[in-house]
Amino acid sequence: MDNLRQFERFPLNLPVRAEVYTSDTKQVFDLKTRDISASGAFVYTLEQFPNGTNISLNLVVPNDRIKQVTGAASLLDCEGQVVRSTAKGVAIHFIVDCQIMSLKGF
């Protein structure tokens, strides 16, 4: 069976702070990714969320080359929606391009 994914997936366990927006509430979780691509990520969580749930992700990316150039690790700030929820976590599709920021000063 051919892989139908548009972007390559990378098996990376990155720390992520997730802000989950449901109804009128916001919940904040410190989690880990299982994998990530240019279009989304799978995040381990014990909670399941309905498809379409909006999630804001802040992922810390420890990249030696980025750190060498900027003097700090990078933070990916991503907005997405849950497209699949399982007992192990949620698949999130990014709905806008992620912003890359420096963690310098943090």
Contacts in CASP RR format, 6 or more apart in sequence:
PFRMAT RR
TARGET T0000
AUTHOR 0000-0000-0000
METHOD contacts of the structure
MODEL  1
MDNLRQFERFPLNLPVRAEVYTSDTKQVFDLKTRDISASGAFVYTLEQFP
NGTNISLNLVVPNDRIKQVTGAASLLDCEGQVVRSTAKGVAIHFIVDCQI
MSLKGF
5 37 0 8 1.000
6 39 0 8 1.000
7 37 0 8 1.000
7 38 0 8 1.000
7 39 0 8 1.000
8 37 0 8 1.000
8 38 0 8 1.000
9 35 0 8 1.000
9 36 0 8 1.000
9 37 0 8 1.000
10 35 0 8 1.000
10 36 0 8 1.000
10 37 0 8 1.000
11 34 0 8 1.000
11 35 0 8 1.000
12 33 0 8 1.000
12 35 0 8 1.000
12 36 0 8 1.000
13 32 0 8 1.000
13 33 0 8 1.000
13 34 0 8 1.000
14 32 0 8 1.000
14 33 0 8 1.000
14 36 0 8 1.000
14 59 0 8 1.000
14 60 0 8 1.000
14 61 0 8 1.000
15 30 0 8 1.000
15 31 0 8 1.000
15 32 0 8 1.000
15 59 0 8 1.000
15 60 0 8 1.000
16 30 0 8 1.000
16 31 0 8 1.000
16 32 0 8 1.000
16 33 0 8 1.000
16 41 0 8 1.000
16 43 0 8 1.000
16 57 0 8 1.000
16 58 0 8 1.000
16 59 0 8 1.000
16 60 0 8 1.000
17 28 0 8 1.000
17 29 0 8 1.000
17 30 0 8 1.000
17 31 0 8 1.000
17 57 0 8 1.000
17 58 0 8 1.000
18 28 0 8 1.000
18 29 0 8 1.000
18 30 0 8 1.000
18 31 0 8 1.000
18 43 0 8 1.000
18 45 0 8 1.000
18 55 0 8 1.000
18 56 0 8 1.000
18 57 0 8 1.000
19 26 0 8 1.000
19 27 0 8 1.000
19 28 0 8 1.000
19 55 0 8 1.000
19 56 0 8 1.000
19 57 0 8 1.000
20 26 0 8 1.000
20 27 0 8 1.000
20 28 0 8 1.000
20 29 0 8 1.000
20 49 0 8 1.000
20 53 0 8 1.000
20 54 0 8 1.000
20 55 0 8 1.000
21 53 0 8 1.000
21 54 0 8 1.000
21 55 0 8 1.000
21 56 0 8 1.000
22 49 0 8 1.000
22 50 0 8 1.000
22 53 0 8 1.000
29 45 0 8 1.000
29 47 0 8 1.000
31 43 0 8 1.000
31 44 0 8 1.000
31 45 0 8 1.000
32 43 0 8 1.000
32 44 0 8 1.000
33 41 0 8 1.000
33 42 0 8 1.000
33 43 0 8 1.000
33 44 0 8 1.000
33 59 0 8 1.000
34 41 0 8 1.000
34 42 0 8 1.000
34 43 0 8 1.000
34 44 0 8 1.000
34 88 0 8 1.000
34 89 0 8 1.000
35 41 0 8 1.000
35 42 0 8 1.000
36 42 0 8 1.000
36 59 0 8 1.000
38 94 0 8 1.000
39 93 0 8 1.000
39 94 0 8 1.000
40 78 0 8 1.000
40 80 0 8 1.000
40 91 0 8 1.000
40 92 0 8 1.000
40 93 0 8 1.000
40 94 0 8 1.000
41 57 0 8 1.000
41 59 0 8 1.000
41 78 0 8 1.000
41 91 0 8 1.000
41 92 0 8 1.000
41 94 0 8 1.000
42 89 0 8 1.000
42 90 0 8 1.000
42 91 0 8 1.000
42 92 0 8 1.000
43 57 0 8 1.000
43 89 0 8 1.000
43 90 0 8 1.000
43 92 0 8 1.000
44 88 0 8 1.000
44 89 0 8 1.000
45 89 0 8 1.000
45 90 0 8 1.000
46 89 0 8 1.000
48 85 0 8 1.000
48 86 0 8 1.000
48 87 0 8 1.000
48 89 0 8 1.000
48 90 0 8 1.000
49 55 0 8 1.000
49 82 0 8 1.000
49 85 0 8 1.000
49 90 0 8 1.000
50 82 0 8 1.000
50 85 0 8 1.000
51 81 0 8 1.000
51 82 0 8 1.000
51 83 0 8 1.000
51 84 0 8 1.000
51 85 0 8 1.000
52 81 0 8 1.000
52 82 0 8 1.000
52 83 0 8 1.000
53 81 0 8 1.000
53 82 0 8 1.000
54 79 0 8 1.000
54 80 0 8 1.000
54 81 0 8 1.000
55 79 0 8 1.000
55 80 0 8 1.000
55 81 0 8 1.000
55 82 0 8 1.000
55 90 0 8 1.000
55 92 0 8 1.000
56 77 0 8 1.000
56 78 0 8 1.000
56 79 0 8 1.000
56 80 0 8 1.000
57 76 0 8 1.000
57 77 0 8 1.000
57 78 0 8 1.000
57 79 0 8 1.000
57 80 0 8 1.000
57 92 0 8 1.000
58 75 0 8 1.000
58 76 0 8 1.000
58 77 0 8 1.000
58 78 0 8 1.000
59 75 0 8 1.000
59 76 0 8 1.000
59 78 0 8 1.000
60 73 0 8 1.000
60 74 0 8 1.000
60 75 0 8 1.000
60 103 0 8 1.000
61 73 0 8 1.000
61 74 0 8 1.000
61 75 0 8 1.000
61 76 0 8 1.000
62 73 0 8 1.000
63 73 0 8 1.000
63 74 0 8 1.000
66 72 0 8 1.000
66 73 0 8 1.000
66 74 0 8 1.000
67 73 0 8 1.000
70 102 0 8 1.000
70 104 0 8 1.000
71 102 0 8 1.000
71 104 0 8 1.000
72 102 0 8 1.000
72 103 0 8 1.000
72 104 0 8 1.000
72 105 0 8 1.000
72 106 0 8 1.000
73 102 0 8 1.000
73 103 0 8 1.000
74 100 0 8 1.000
74 101 0 8 1.000
74 102 0 8 1.000
74 103 0 8 1.000
75 100 0 8 1.000
75 101 0 8 1.000
75 102 0 8 1.000
75 103 0 8 1.000
76 98 0 8 1.000
76 99 0 8 1.000
76 100 0 8 1.000
76 101 0 8 1.000
77 98 0 8 1.000
77 99 0 8 1.000
77 100 0 8 1.000
77 101 0 8 1.000
78 94 0 8 1.000
78 96 0 8 1.000
78 98 0 8 1.000
78 99 0 8 1.000
79 94 0 8 1.000
79 95 0 8 1.000
79 96 0 8 1.000
80 92 0 8 1.000
80 93 0 8 1.000
80 94 0 8 1.000
80 95 0 8 1.000
80 96 0 8 1.000
81 92 0 8 1.000
81 93 0 8 1.000
81 95 0 8 1.000
82 90 0 8 1.000
82 91 0 8 1.000
82 92 0 8 1.000
83 91 0 8 1.000
83 92 0 8 1.000
83 93 0 8 1.000
84 90 0 8 1.000
84 91 0 8 1.000
85 91 0 8 1.000
END
